[in-house]
Amino acid sequence: MRVAREESITKAAESLHITQPTLSRQLSALVDKTEQEISESEGNIEGTISVAGGLLEANKDFIQLMKRFQKKIPWCF
């Protein structure tokens, strides 16, 4: 993923020739889709999620998304 390679949402957006808010919305939409799929899975979820981060500024949005996810699916944490 470009964000991981660039280690920054802002830099990734620049390299993709889109604005940072646009990329953040796209990432948020991926999270929303994943949350929906999990909620529709009737509790049959297995697996491991591994996350690596770079700059604190770039991680701020991701941390907020993970907090929302944790509130909706607390048994995953």
Secondary structure as GFF3:
##gff-version 3
##sequence-region A 1 77
A	DSSP	alpha_helix	2	6	.	.	.	ID=ss1
A	DSSP	alpha_helix	9	16	.	.	.	ID=ss2
A	DSSP	alpha_helix	20	39	.	.	.	ID=ss3
A	DSSP	alpha_helix	56	72	.	.	.	ID=ss4
A	DSSP	three_ten_helix	74	76	.	.	.	ID=ss5
###
